[in-house]
């Protein structure tokens, strides 16, 4: 963590909050994690679209994907 609190210290701080404050904190953390994941998905989509435009994206069937994955594992 950026402020050098260890995990147990964070838990201790959270336990000192009221139940209402804990619920608000949990909701805030949940929403922030969702937004972070959405941003990751959006970045992946952008990268995929760019790869398609540049012609560097791999295309194929599920069978092609399986074969490609098996070839990578055997190297």
PDB file of N, CA, C and O in Angstrom:
ATOM      1  N   UNK A   1       0.834  -1.191   0.000  1.00  0.00           N
ATOM      2  CA  UNK A   1       0.000   0.000   0.000  1.00  0.00           C
ATOM      3  C   UNK A   1       0.869   1.242   0.000  1.00  0.00           C
ATOM      4  O   UNK A   1       2.003   1.226   0.480  1.00  0.00           O
ATOM      5  N   UNK A   2       0.335   2.296  -0.534  1.00  0.00           N
ATOM      6  CA  UNK A   2       1.151   3.492  -0.696  1.00  0.00           C
ATOM      7  C   UNK A   2       1.464   4.187   0.623  1.00  0.00           C
ATOM      8  O   UNK A   2       2.467   4.895   0.712  1.00  0.00           O
ATOM      9  N   UNK A   3       0.647   4.009   1.638  1.00  0.00           N
ATOM     10  CA  UNK A   3       0.906   4.699   2.903  1.00  0.00           C
ATOM     11  C   UNK A   3       1.502   3.771   3.962  1.00  0.00           C
ATOM     12  O   UNK A   3       1.467   4.076   5.154  1.00  0.00           O
ATOM     13  N   UNK A   4       2.041   2.656   3.525  1.00  0.00           N
ATOM     14  CA  UNK A   4       2.776   1.726   4.386  1.00  0.00           C
ATOM     15  C   UNK A   4       1.956   1.099   5.512  1.00  0.00           C
ATOM     16  O   UNK A   4       2.533   0.630   6.493  1.00  0.00           O
ATOM     17  N   UNK A   5       0.630   1.077   5.401  1.00  0.00           N
ATOM     18  CA  UNK A   5      -0.183   0.343   6.369  1.00  0.00           C
ATOM     19  C   UNK A   5      -0.159  -1.127   5.991  1.00  0.00           C
ATOM     20  O   UNK A   5      -0.331  -1.475   4.823  1.00  0.00           O
ATOM     21  N   UNK A   6       0.053  -1.981   6.968  1.00  0.00           N
ATOM     22  CA  UNK A   6      -0.006  -3.396   6.628  1.00  0.00           C
ATOM     23  C   UNK A   6      -1.461  -3.859   6.649  1.00  0.00           C
ATOM     24  O   UNK A   6      -2.344  -3.155   7.139  1.00  0.00           O
ATOM     25  N   UNK A   7      -1.686  -5.021   6.122  1.00  0.00           N
ATOM     26  CA  UNK A   7      -3.039  -5.544   5.948  1.00  0.00           C
ATOM     27  C   UNK A   7      -3.788  -5.628   7.276  1.00  0.00           C
ATOM     28  O   UNK A   7      -4.954  -5.241   7.360  1.00  0.00           O
ATOM     29  N   UNK A   8      -3.126  -6.127   8.300  1.00  0.00           N
ATOM     30  CA  UNK A   8      -3.780  -6.262   9.598  1.00  0.00           C
ATOM     31  C   UNK A   8      -4.159  -4.892  10.160  1.00  0.00           C
ATOM     32  O   UNK A   8      -5.211  -4.754  10.785  1.00  0.00           O
ATOM     33  N   UNK A   9      -3.323  -3.885   9.947  1.00  0.00           N
ATOM     34  CA  UNK A   9      -3.632  -2.533  10.424  1.00  0.00           C
ATOM     35  C   UNK A   9      -4.877  -1.991   9.727  1.00  0.00           C
ATOM     36  O   UNK A   9      -5.693  -1.310  10.348  1.00  0.00           O
ATOM     37  N   UNK A  10      -5.019  -2.292   8.453  1.00  0.00           N
ATOM     38  CA  UNK A  10      -6.208  -1.863   7.713  1.00  0.00           C
ATOM     39  C   UNK A  10      -7.443  -2.552   8.280  1.00  0.00           C
ATOM     40  O   UNK A  10      -8.473  -1.909   8.487  1.00  0.00           O
ATOM     41  N   UNK A  11      -7.348  -3.842   8.529  1.00  0.00           N
ATOM     42  CA  UNK A  11      -8.472  -4.586   9.115  1.00  0.00           C
ATOM     43  C   UNK A  11      -8.842  -3.988  10.473  1.00  0.00           C
ATOM     44  O   UNK A  11     -10.021  -3.803  10.775  1.00  0.00           O
ATOM     45  N   UNK A  12      -7.842  -3.692  11.277  1.00  0.00           N
ATOM     46  CA  UNK A  12      -8.106  -3.096  12.590  1.00  0.00           C
ATOM     47  C   UNK A  12      -8.825  -1.760  12.452  1.00  0.00           C
ATOM     48  O   UNK A  12      -9.751  -1.468  13.209  1.00  0.00           O
ATOM     49  N   UNK A  13      -8.405  -0.957  11.496  1.00  0.00           N
ATOM     50  CA  UNK A  13      -9.056   0.345  11.276  1.00  0.00           C
ATOM     51  C   UNK A  13     -10.507   0.171  10.836  1.00  0.00           C
ATOM     52  O   UNK A  13     -11.394   0.887  11.299  1.00  0.00           O
ATOM     53  N   UNK A  14     -10.740  -0.789   9.934  1.00  0.00           N
ATOM     54  CA  UNK A  14     -12.091  -1.030   9.448  1.00  0.00           C
ATOM     55  C   UNK A  14     -12.983  -1.515  10.583  1.00  0.00           C
ATOM     56  O   UNK A  14     -14.148  -1.124  10.669  1.00  0.00           O
ATOM     57  N   UNK A  15     -12.449  -2.354  11.445  1.00  0.00           N
ATOM     58  CA  UNK A  15     -13.245  -2.866  12.559  1.00  0.00           C
ATOM     59  C   UNK A  15     -13.627  -1.765  13.546  1.00  0.00           C
ATOM     60  O   UNK A  15     -14.595  -1.913  14.291  1.00  0.00           O
ATOM     61  N   UNK A  16     -12.887  -0.681  13.558  1.00  0.00           N
ATOM     62  CA  UNK A  16     -13.217   0.433  14.441  1.00  0.00           C
ATOM     63  C   UNK A  16     -14.356   1.289  13.894  1.00  0.00           C
ATOM     64  O   UNK A  16     -14.928   2.098  14.624  1.00  0.00           O
ATOM     65  N   UNK A  17     -14.690   1.116  12.619  1.00  0.00           N
ATOM     66  CA  UNK A  17     -15.793   1.862  12.020  1.00  0.00           C
ATOM     67  C   UNK A  17     -17.126   1.300  12.483  1.00  0.00           C
ATOM     68  O   UNK A  17     -17.218   0.145  12.898  1.00  0.00           O
ATOM     69  N   UNK A  18     -18.151   2.127  12.408  1.00  0.00           N
ATOM     70  CA  UNK A  18     -19.499   1.637  12.703  1.00  0.00           C
ATOM     71  C   UNK A  18     -19.929   0.691  11.585  1.00  0.00           C
ATOM     72  O   UNK A  18     -19.319   0.658  10.516  1.00  0.00           O
ATOM     73  N   UNK A  19     -20.992  -0.079  11.846  1.00  0.00           N
ATOM     74  CA  UNK A  19     -21.492  -0.994  10.815  1.00  0.00           C
ATOM     75  C   UNK A  19     -21.900  -0.227   9.565  1.00  0.00           C
ATOM     76  O   UNK A  19     -21.645  -0.676   8.448  1.00  0.00           O
ATOM     77  N   UNK A  20     -22.525   0.917   9.747  1.00  0.00           N
ATOM     78  CA  UNK A  20     -22.948   1.733   8.608  1.00  0.00           C
ATOM     79  C   UNK A  20     -21.734   2.199   7.805  1.00  0.00           C
ATOM     80  O   UNK A  20     -21.753   2.155   6.574  1.00  0.00           O
ATOM     81  N   UNK A  21     -20.692   2.641   8.483  1.00  0.00           N
ATOM     82  CA  UNK A  21     -19.482   3.080   7.800  1.00  0.00           C
ATOM     83  C   UNK A  21     -18.799   1.916   7.088  1.00  0.00           C
ATOM     84  O   UNK A  21     -18.281   2.075   5.983  1.00  0.00           O
ATOM     85  N   UNK A  22     -18.800   0.750   7.723  1.00  0.00           N
ATOM     86  CA  UNK A  22     -18.224  -0.435   7.083  1.00  0.00           C
ATOM     87  C   UNK A  22     -18.995  -0.787   5.819  1.00  0.00           C
ATOM     88  O   UNK A  22     -18.400  -1.095   4.786  1.00  0.00           O
ATOM     89  N   UNK A  23     -20.329  -0.740   5.905  1.00  0.00           N
ATOM     90  CA  UNK A  23     -21.149  -1.029   4.727  1.00  0.00           C
ATOM     91  C   UNK A  23     -20.860  -0.043   3.607  1.00  0.00           C
ATOM     92  O   UNK A  23     -20.743  -0.433   2.445  1.00  0.00           O
ATOM     93  N   UNK A  24     -20.742   1.241   3.956  1.00  0.00           N
ATOM     94  CA  UNK A  24     -20.429   2.262   2.951  1.00  0.00           C
ATOM     95  C   UNK A  24     -19.056   2.012   2.339  1.00  0.00           C
ATOM     96  O   UNK A  24     -18.880   2.152   1.129  1.00  0.00           O
ATOM     97  N   UNK A  25     -18.086   1.643   3.168  1.00  0.00           N
ATOM     98  CA  UNK A  25     -16.740   1.353   2.685  1.00  0.00           C
ATOM     99  C   UNK A  25     -16.751   0.157   1.734  1.00  0.00           C
ATOM    100  O   UNK A  25     -16.135   0.203   0.670  1.00  0.00           O
ATOM    101  N   UNK A  26     -17.449  -0.910   2.116  1.00  0.00           N
ATOM    102  CA  UNK A  26     -17.519  -2.097   1.267  1.00  0.00           C
ATOM    103  C   UNK A  26     -18.157  -1.773  -0.079  1.00  0.00           C
ATOM    104  O   UNK A  26     -17.689  -2.241  -1.116  1.00  0.00           O
ATOM    105  N   UNK A  27     -19.222  -0.975  -0.069  1.00  0.00           N
ATOM    106  CA  UNK A  27     -19.876  -0.592  -1.320  1.00  0.00           C
ATOM    107  C   UNK A  27     -18.942   0.244  -2.185  1.00  0.00           C
ATOM    108  O   UNK A  27     -18.871   0.055  -3.399  1.00  0.00           O
ATOM    109  N   UNK A  28     -18.227   1.167  -1.554  1.00  0.00           N
ATOM    110  CA  UNK A  28     -17.281   2.007  -2.283  1.00  0.00           C
ATOM    111  C   UNK A  28     -16.183   1.157  -2.920  1.00  0.00           C
ATOM    112  O   UNK A  28     -15.850   1.346  -4.090  1.00  0.00           O
ATOM    113  N   UNK A  29     -15.629   0.234  -2.162  1.00  0.00           N
ATOM    114  CA  UNK A  29     -14.581  -0.652  -2.688  1.00  0.00           C
ATOM    115  C   UNK A  29     -15.130  -1.488  -3.837  1.00  0.00           C
ATOM    116  O   UNK A  29     -14.473  -1.645  -4.866  1.00  0.00           O
ATOM    117  N   UNK A  30     -16.332  -2.024  -3.661  1.00  0.00           N
ATOM    118  CA  UNK A  30     -16.952  -2.842  -4.704  1.00  0.00           C
ATOM    119  C   UNK A  30     -17.136  -2.037  -5.991  1.00  0.00           C
ATOM    120  O   UNK A  30     -16.813  -2.511  -7.080  1.00  0.00           O
ATOM    121  N   UNK A  31     -17.657  -0.819  -5.858  1.00  0.00           N
ATOM    122  CA  UNK A  31     -17.877   0.025  -7.035  1.00  0.00           C
ATOM    123  C   UNK A  31     -16.568   0.385  -7.719  1.00  0.00           C
ATOM    124  O   UNK A  31     -16.487   0.393  -8.948  1.00  0.00           O
ATOM    125  N   UNK A  32     -15.548   0.681  -6.933  1.00  0.00           N
ATOM    126  CA  UNK A  32     -14.246   1.028  -7.517  1.00  0.00           C
ATOM    127  C   UNK A  32     -13.628  -0.162  -8.235  1.00  0.00           C
ATOM    128  O   UNK A  32     -13.007   0.004  -9.284  1.00  0.00           O
ATOM    129  N   UNK A  33     -13.789  -1.362  -7.681  1.00  0.00           N
ATOM    130  CA  UNK A  33     -13.262  -2.562  -8.347  1.00  0.00           C
ATOM    131  C   UNK A  33     -13.993  -2.808  -9.661  1.00  0.00           C
ATOM    132  O   UNK A  33     -13.381  -3.191 -10.658  1.00  0.00           O
ATOM    133  N   UNK A  34     -15.302  -2.586  -9.659  1.00  0.00           N
ATOM    134  CA  UNK A  34     -16.088  -2.749 -10.882  1.00  0.00           C
ATOM    135  C   UNK A  34     -15.619  -1.752 -11.936  1.00  0.00           C
ATOM    136  O   UNK A  34     -15.423  -2.123 -13.093  1.00  0.00           O
ATOM    137  N   UNK A  35     -15.438  -0.501 -11.548  1.00  0.00           N
ATOM    138  CA  UNK A  35     -14.986   0.512 -12.492  1.00  0.00           C
ATOM    139  C   UNK A  35     -13.587   0.201 -13.019  1.00  0.00           C
ATOM    140  O   UNK A  35     -13.310   0.409 -14.200  1.00  0.00           O
ATOM    141  N   UNK A  36     -12.709  -0.294 -12.152  1.00  0.00           N
ATOM    142  CA  UNK A  36     -11.359  -0.660 -12.582  1.00  0.00           C
ATOM    143  C   UNK A  36     -11.427  -1.784 -13.601  1.00  0.00           C
ATOM    144  O   UNK A  36     -10.725  -1.753 -14.612  1.00  0.00           O
ATOM    145  N   UNK A  37     -12.271  -2.777 -13.341  1.00  0.00           N
ATOM    146  CA  UNK A  37     -12.410  -3.900 -14.275  1.00  0.00           C
ATOM    147  C   UNK A  37     -12.996  -3.432 -15.605  1.00  0.00           C
ATOM    148  O   UNK A  37     -12.575  -3.894 -16.665  1.00  0.00           O
ATOM    149  N   UNK A  38     -13.963  -2.519 -15.554  1.00  0.00           N
ATOM    150  CA  UNK A  38     -14.535  -1.975 -16.794  1.00  0.00           C
ATOM    151  C   UNK A  38     -13.469  -1.262 -17.612  1.00  0.00           C
ATOM    152  O   UNK A  38     -13.426  -1.388 -18.836  1.00  0.00           O
ATOM    153  N   UNK A  39     -12.613  -0.514 -16.930  1.00  0.00           N
ATOM    154  CA  UNK A  39     -11.528   0.187 -17.629  1.00  0.00           C
ATOM    155  C   UNK A  39     -10.571  -0.816 -18.273  1.00  0.00           C
ATOM    156  O   UNK A  39     -10.113  -0.600 -19.395  1.00  0.00           O
ATOM    157  N   UNK A  40     -10.266  -1.908 -17.573  1.00  0.00           N
ATOM    158  CA  UNK A  40      -9.402  -2.955 -18.131  1.00  0.00           C
ATOM    159  C   UNK A  40     -10.041  -3.583 -19.366  1.00  0.00           C
ATOM    160  O   UNK A  40      -9.370  -3.812 -20.372  1.00  0.00           O
ATOM    161  N   UNK A  41     -11.339  -3.858 -19.285  1.00  0.00           N
ATOM    162  CA  UNK A  41     -12.052  -4.458 -20.420  1.00  0.00           C
ATOM    163  C   UNK A  41     -12.052  -3.497 -21.601  1.00  0.00           C
ATOM    164  O   UNK A  41     -11.844  -3.914 -22.740  1.00  0.00           O
ATOM    165  N   UNK A  42     -12.284  -2.212 -21.338  1.00  0.00           N
ATOM    166  CA  UNK A  42     -12.284  -1.213 -22.406  1.00  0.00           C
ATOM    167  C   UNK A  42     -10.909  -1.121 -23.062  1.00  0.00           C
ATOM    168  O   UNK A  42     -10.811  -1.011 -24.284  1.00  0.00           O
ATOM    169  N   UNK A  43      -9.850  -1.167 -22.258  1.00  0.00           N
ATOM    170  CA  UNK A  43      -8.500  -1.127 -22.813  1.00  0.00           C
ATOM    171  C   UNK A  43      -8.227  -2.360 -23.659  1.00  0.00           C
ATOM    172  O   UNK A  43      -7.639  -2.255 -24.735  1.00  0.00           O
ATOM    173  N   UNK A  44      -8.651  -3.532 -23.184  1.00  0.00           N
ATOM    174  CA  UNK A  44      -8.482  -4.755 -23.967  1.00  0.00           C
ATOM    175  C   UNK A  44      -9.233  -4.671 -25.285  1.00  0.00           C
ATOM    176  O   UNK A  44      -8.726  -5.105 -26.319  1.00  0.00           O
ATOM    177  N   UNK A  45     -10.434  -4.116 -25.255  1.00  0.00           N
ATOM    178  CA  UNK A  45     -11.222  -3.967 -26.475  1.00  0.00           C
ATOM    179  C   UNK A  45     -10.533  -3.021 -27.451  1.00  0.00           C
ATOM    180  O   UNK A  45     -10.474  -3.292 -28.651  1.00  0.00           O
ATOM    181  N   UNK A  46     -10.019  -1.923 -26.938  1.00  0.00           N
ATOM    182  CA  UNK A  46      -9.300  -0.960 -27.781  1.00  0.00           C
ATOM    183  C   UNK A  46      -8.074  -1.615 -28.408  1.00  0.00           C
ATOM    184  O   UNK A  46      -7.817  -1.453 -29.601  1.00  0.00           O
ATOM    185  N   UNK A  47      -7.320  -2.354 -27.598  1.00  0.00           N
ATOM    186  CA  UNK A  47      -6.132  -3.039 -28.118  1.00  0.00           C
ATOM    187  C   UNK A  47      -6.497  -4.060 -29.179  1.00  0.00           C
ATOM    188  O   UNK A  47      -5.795  -4.205 -30.180  1.00  0.00           O
ATOM    189  N   UNK A  48      -7.606  -4.775 -28.958  1.00  0.00           N
ATOM    190  CA  UNK A  48      -8.053  -5.767 -29.929  1.00  0.00           C
ATOM    191  C   UNK A  48      -8.470  -5.104 -31.234  1.00  0.00           C
ATOM    192  O   UNK A  48      -8.120  -5.579 -32.314  1.00  0.00           O
ATOM    193  N   UNK A  49      -9.218  -4.004 -31.136  1.00  0.00           N
ATOM    194  CA  UNK A  49      -9.631  -3.289 -32.348  1.00  0.00           C
ATOM    195  C   UNK A  49      -8.426  -2.747 -33.107  1.00  0.00           C
ATOM    196  O   UNK A  49      -8.395  -2.783 -34.337  1.00  0.00           O
ATOM    197  N   UNK A  50      -7.435  -2.244 -32.376  1.00  0.00           N
ATOM    198  CA  UNK A  50      -6.218  -1.756 -33.022  1.00  0.00           C
ATOM    199  C   UNK A  50      -5.479  -2.896 -33.718  1.00  0.00           C
ATOM    200  O   UNK A  50      -4.977  -2.725 -34.829  1.00  0.00           O
ATOM    201  N   UNK A  51      -5.413  -4.053 -33.069  1.00  0.00           N
ATOM    202  CA  UNK A  51      -4.758  -5.213 -33.682  1.00  0.00           C
ATOM    203  C   UNK A  51      -5.491  -5.641 -34.944  1.00  0.00           C
ATOM    204  O   UNK A  51      -4.864  -6.032 -35.929  1.00  0.00           O
ATOM    205  N   UNK A  52      -6.812  -5.567 -34.915  1.00  0.00           N
ATOM    206  CA  UNK A  52      -7.590  -5.908 -36.109  1.00  0.00           C
ATOM    207  C   UNK A  52      -7.289  -4.926 -37.242  1.00  0.00           C
ATOM    208  O   UNK A  52      -7.105  -5.328 -38.391  1.00  0.00           O
ATOM    209  N   UNK A  53      -7.241  -3.635 -36.904  1.00  0.00           N
ATOM    210  CA  UNK A  53      -6.953  -2.615 -37.930  1.00  0.00           C
ATOM    211  C   UNK A  53      -5.560  -2.797 -38.508  1.00  0.00           C
ATOM    212  O   UNK A  53      -5.354  -2.597 -39.705  1.00  0.00           O
ATOM    213  N   UNK A  54      -4.597  -3.176 -37.666  1.00  0.00           N
ATOM    214  CA  UNK A  54      -3.220  -3.344 -38.115  1.00  0.00           C
ATOM    215  C   UNK A  54      -2.984  -4.701 -38.774  1.00  0.00           C
ATOM    216  O   UNK A  54      -1.941  -4.932 -39.386  1.00  0.00           O
ATOM    217  N   UNK A  55      -3.964  -5.594 -38.644  1.00  0.00           N
ATOM    218  CA  UNK A  55      -3.834  -6.921 -39.222  1.00  0.00           C
ATOM    219  C   UNK A  55      -2.956  -7.855 -38.411  1.00  0.00           C
ATOM    220  O   UNK A  55      -2.483  -8.868 -38.925  1.00  0.00           O
ATOM    221  N   UNK A  56      -2.734  -7.521 -37.140  1.00  0.00           N
ATOM    222  CA  UNK A  56      -1.886  -8.370 -36.298  1.00  0.00           C
ATOM    223  C   UNK A  56      -2.682  -9.300 -35.393  1.00  0.00           C
ATOM    224  O   UNK A  56      -2.096 -10.106 -34.669  1.00  0.00           O
ATOM    225  N   UNK A  57      -3.990  -9.203 -35.421  1.00  0.00           N
ATOM    226  CA  UNK A  57      -4.835 -10.062 -34.583  1.00  0.00           C
ATOM    227  C   UNK A  57      -4.928 -11.445 -35.212  1.00  0.00           C
ATOM    228  O   UNK A  57      -5.025 -11.573 -36.433  1.00  0.00           O
ATOM    229  N   UNK A  58      -4.898 -12.462 -34.389  1.00  0.00           N
ATOM    230  CA  UNK A  58      -5.082 -13.825 -34.886  1.00  0.00           C
ATOM    231  C   UNK A  58      -6.571 -14.095 -35.032  1.00  0.00           C
ATOM    232  O   UNK A  58      -7.377 -13.671 -34.205  1.00  0.00           O
ATOM    233  N   UNK A  59      -6.918 -14.801 -36.084  1.00  0.00           N
ATOM    234  CA  UNK A  59      -8.304 -15.192 -36.328  1.00  0.00           C
ATOM    235  C   UNK A  59      -8.343 -16.684 -36.575  1.00  0.00           C
ATOM    236  O   UNK A  59      -7.372 -17.286 -37.033  1.00  0.00           O
ATOM    237  N   UNK A  60      -9.492 -17.270 -36.262  1.00  0.00           N
ATOM    238  CA  UNK A  60      -9.654 -18.689 -36.545  1.00  0.00           C
ATOM    239  C   UNK A  60     -10.816 -19.276 -35.783  1.00  0.00           C
ATOM    240  O   UNK A  60     -11.588 -18.576 -35.128  1.00  0.00           O
ATOM    241  N   UNK A  61     -10.914 -20.572 -35.890  1.00  0.00           N
ATOM    242  CA  UNK A  61     -11.980 -21.304 -35.223  1.00  0.00           C
ATOM    243  C   UNK A  61     -11.520 -21.717 -33.830  1.00  0.00           C
ATOM    244  O   UNK A  61     -10.370 -21.497 -33.451  1.00  0.00           O
ATOM    245  N   UNK A  62     -12.425 -22.310 -33.084  1.00  0.00           N
ATOM    246  CA  UNK A  62     -12.082 -22.844 -31.764  1.00  0.00           C
ATOM    247  C   UNK A  62     -11.021 -23.927 -31.924  1.00  0.00           C
ATOM    248  O   UNK A  62     -10.100 -24.023 -31.114  1.00  0.00           O
ATOM    249  N   UNK A  63     -11.150 -24.728 -32.954  1.00  0.00           N
ATOM    250  CA  UNK A  63     -10.161 -25.779 -33.208  1.00  0.00           C
ATOM    251  C   UNK A  63      -8.782 -25.168 -33.471  1.00  0.00           C
ATOM    252  O   UNK A  63      -7.766 -25.691 -33.013  1.00  0.00           O
ATOM    253  N   UNK A  64      -8.756 -24.055 -34.213  1.00  0.00           N
ATOM    254  CA  UNK A  64      -7.491 -23.366 -34.463  1.00  0.00           C
ATOM    255  C   UNK A  64      -6.885 -22.856 -33.153  1.00  0.00           C
ATOM    256  O   UNK A  64      -5.677 -22.957 -32.937  1.00  0.00           O
ATOM    257  N   UNK A  65      -7.726 -22.316 -32.294  1.00  0.00           N
ATOM    258  CA  UNK A  65      -7.263 -21.807 -31.005  1.00  0.00           C
ATOM    259  C   UNK A  65      -6.685 -22.936 -30.166  1.00  0.00           C
ATOM    260  O   UNK A  65      -5.609 -22.796 -29.584  1.00  0.00           O
ATOM    261  N   UNK A  66      -7.400 -24.060 -30.102  1.00  0.00           N
ATOM    262  CA  UNK A  66      -6.907 -25.211 -29.337  1.00  0.00           C
ATOM    263  C   UNK A  66      -5.561 -25.679 -29.866  1.00  0.00           C
ATOM    264  O   UNK A  66      -4.641 -25.948 -29.094  1.00  0.00           O
ATOM    265  N   UNK A  67      -5.452 -25.773 -31.175  1.00  0.00           N
ATOM    266  CA  UNK A  67      -4.196 -26.221 -31.786  1.00  0.00           C
ATOM    267  C   UNK A  67      -3.076 -25.238 -31.472  1.00  0.00           C
ATOM    268  O   UNK A  67      -1.954 -25.646 -31.173  1.00  0.00           O
ATOM    269  N   UNK A  68      -3.374 -23.959 -31.539  1.00  0.00           N
ATOM    270  CA  UNK A  68      -2.379 -22.926 -31.245  1.00  0.00           C
ATOM    271  C   UNK A  68      -1.930 -23.006 -29.787  1.00  0.00           C
ATOM    272  O   UNK A  68      -0.739 -22.900 -29.495  1.00  0.00           O
ATOM    273  N   UNK A  69      -2.876 -23.192 -28.884  1.00  0.00           N
ATOM    274  CA  UNK A  69      -2.537 -23.291 -27.462  1.00  0.00           C
ATOM    275  C   UNK A  69      -1.715 -24.543 -27.177  1.00  0.00           C
ATOM    276  O   UNK A  69      -0.763 -24.501 -26.398  1.00  0.00           O
ATOM    277  N   UNK A  70      -2.083 -25.657 -27.810  1.00  0.00           N
ATOM    278  CA  UNK A  70      -1.329 -26.892 -27.604  1.00  0.00           C
ATOM    279  C   UNK A  70       0.082 -26.785 -28.163  1.00  0.00           C
ATOM    280  O   UNK A  70       1.023 -27.310 -27.569  1.00  0.00           O
ATOM    281  N   UNK A  71       0.242 -26.110 -29.301  1.00  0.00           N
ATOM    282  CA  UNK A  71       1.567 -25.900 -29.873  1.00  0.00           C
ATOM    283  C   UNK A  71       2.435 -25.063 -28.937  1.00  0.00           C
ATOM    284  O   UNK A  71       3.623 -25.346 -28.786  1.00  0.00           O
ATOM    285  N   UNK A  72       1.855 -24.025 -28.297  1.00  0.00           N
ATOM    286  CA  UNK A  72       2.600 -23.169 -27.377  1.00  0.00           C
ATOM    287  C   UNK A  72       3.048 -23.948 -26.148  1.00  0.00           C
ATOM    288  O   UNK A  72       4.139 -23.714 -25.629  1.00  0.00           O
ATOM    289  N   UNK A  73       2.216 -24.870 -25.679  1.00  0.00           N
ATOM    290  CA  UNK A  73       2.546 -25.632 -24.478  1.00  0.00           C
ATOM    291  C   UNK A  73       3.652 -26.655 -24.731  1.00  0.00           C
ATOM    292  O   UNK A  73       4.371 -27.025 -23.803  1.00  0.00           O
ATOM    293  N   UNK A  74       3.792 -27.107 -25.947  1.00  0.00           N
ATOM    294  CA  UNK A  74       4.776 -28.136 -26.262  1.00  0.00           C
ATOM    295  C   UNK A  74       6.163 -27.587 -26.480  1.00  0.00           C
ATOM    296  O   UNK A  74       7.119 -28.362 -26.526  1.00  0.00           O
ATOM    297  N   UNK A  75       6.317 -26.280 -26.616  1.00  0.00           N
ATOM    298  CA  UNK A  75       7.629 -25.672 -26.880  1.00  0.00           C
ATOM    299  C   UNK A  75       8.456 -25.560 -25.651  1.00  0.00           C
ATOM    300  O   UNK A  75       9.584 -25.070 -25.708  1.00  0.00           O
TER     301      UNK A  75
END
